[in-house]
């Protein structure tokens, strides 16, 4: 179990408050689907994923990306209870959707990259 210090919690909250969920969420999921095309199999009902342009312009991809980051926001609000906070999502993605855990590592790297590159300066 992760135990954050008060300073770590404050830093996480400060950074998270600057995240544009809609912009970063859509770009992150779109990038994931383009760079790692095998992940598209989980989104076959999301419409046109035939090209990078189609993926990045797909409103369902943008909406789901925002939904993912909104869910991550619940982690920020529940830093002392992460396991319980994500138990349902873990069960859904592991047991029902059979998502490879490696995809979550790749996704988290994309969230970091897209968030970092979207800010010219960090204060």
C-alpha positions as CSV (number, residue, x, y, z in Angstrom):
1,X,0.0,0.0,0.0
2,X,1.2,3.5,-0.8
3,X,1.6,6.0,1.9
4,X,2.0,9.6,0.8
5,X,3.5,12.3,3.0
6,X,1.6,15.5,3.5
7,X,4.1,17.2,1.1
8,X,3.6,14.6,-1.5
9,X,-0.2,14.9,-1.3
10,X,0.0,18.7,-1.6
11,X,2.3,18.4,-4.7
12,X,0.0,15.8,-6.3
13,X,-3.1,18.0,-5.7
14,X,-1.3,21.1,-7.0
15,X,-0.3,19.4,-10.2
16,X,-3.7,17.7,-10.7
17,X,-5.5,21.0,-10.4
18,X,-3.7,22.2,-13.6
19,X,-4.7,19.2,-15.7
20,X,-7.1,19.9,-18.5
21,X,-9.1,16.7,-18.3
22,X,-10.8,17.0,-21.7
23,X,-7.7,18.0,-23.6
24,X,-5.2,15.8,-22.0
25,X,-7.6,12.8,-21.7
26,X,-8.5,12.8,-25.4
27,X,-4.9,13.4,-26.5
28,X,-3.6,10.7,-24.2
29,X,-6.0,8.0,-25.3
30,X,-5.6,9.0,-28.9
31,X,-1.9,8.8,-28.7
32,X,-2.1,5.4,-27.0
33,X,-4.3,4.0,-29.8
34,X,-1.9,5.4,-32.5
35,X,1.4,4.5,-31.0
36,X,0.2,1.1,-29.7
37,X,-2.3,0.0,-32.3
38,X,-3.0,-3.4,-30.7
39,X,-4.9,-1.4,-28.0
40,X,-7.5,-0.5,-30.6
41,X,-9.2,-3.9,-30.1
42,X,-10.6,-2.6,-26.8
43,X,-12.3,0.3,-28.7
44,X,-13.8,-1.4,-31.7
45,X,-17.2,0.0,-31.0
46,X,-15.9,3.6,-30.9
47,X,-16.2,4.2,-34.7
48,X,-13.5,5.2,-37.1
49,X,-10.0,4.3,-35.9
50,X,-8.6,3.9,-39.4
51,X,-5.9,6.6,-39.2
52,X,-4.2,8.9,-36.7
53,X,-6.4,11.8,-37.9
54,X,-9.6,9.7,-37.5
55,X,-8.5,8.7,-34.0
56,X,-7.6,12.1,-32.8
57,X,-10.8,13.6,-34.2
58,X,-13.1,10.9,-32.8
59,X,-15.4,12.4,-30.2
60,X,-15.9,9.0,-28.4
61,X,-12.2,8.7,-28.0
62,X,-12.0,12.2,-26.5
63,X,-14.9,11.6,-24.2
64,X,-13.5,8.3,-23.0
65,X,-10.1,9.9,-22.4
66,X,-11.7,12.5,-20.3
67,X,-13.6,9.8,-18.4
68,X,-10.3,8.0,-17.7
69,X,-8.7,11.1,-16.3
70,X,-11.7,12.0,-14.3
71,X,-11.4,8.5,-12.7
72,X,-7.8,9.2,-12.0
73,X,-9.0,12.4,-10.3
74,X,-10.8,10.2,-7.8
75,X,-7.4,8.8,-6.9
76,X,-6.2,12.3,-6.0
77,X,-9.3,12.7,-3.8
78,X,-8.8,9.3,-2.2
79,X,-5.0,9.0,-1.8
80,X,-5.3,7.1,1.4
81,X,-7.7,4.5,0.0
82,X,-6.5,3.8,-3.5
83,X,-7.1,0.0,-3.5
84,X,-10.8,0.4,-2.5
85,X,-11.3,3.4,-4.8
86,X,-10.2,1.4,-7.9
87,X,-11.4,-2.1,-7.0
88,X,-14.4,-1.9,-9.3
89,X,-12.3,-0.6,-12.3
90,X,-9.6,-3.2,-11.6
91,X,-12.2,-6.0,-11.7
92,X,-13.8,-4.6,-14.9
93,X,-10.5,-4.1,-16.8
94,X,-8.9,-7.4,-15.6
95,X,-11.7,-9.9,-15.3
96,X,-14.2,-8.7,-17.9
97,X,-12.2,-6.8,-20.5
98,X,-9.0,-8.8,-20.1
99,X,-6.8,-5.7,-20.5
100,X,-3.1,-6.6,-20.3
101,X,-1.6,-4.8,-17.2
102,X,1.2,-3.5,-19.3
103,X,-1.3,-1.3,-21.1
104,X,-1.8,0.6,-17.8
105,X,2.0,1.3,-17.6
106,X,1.9,2.6,-21.1
107,X,-1.2,4.7,-20.4
108,X,0.3,6.2,-17.3
109,X,3.5,7.2,-19.2
110,X,1.2,8.8,-21.9
111,X,-0.7,10.8,-19.2
112,X,2.6,12.1,-17.8
113,X,4.0,12.9,-21.2
114,X,0.9,14.7,-22.5
115,X,0.4,16.6,-19.2
116,X,4.1,17.6,-19.1
117,X,4.1,18.8,-22.8
118,X,0.9,20.8,-22.4
119,X,2.4,23.2,-19.8
120,X,5.0,25.7,-21.0
121,X,6.0,26.3,-17.4
122,X,5.4,24.7,-14.1
123,X,5.2,26.9,-11.0
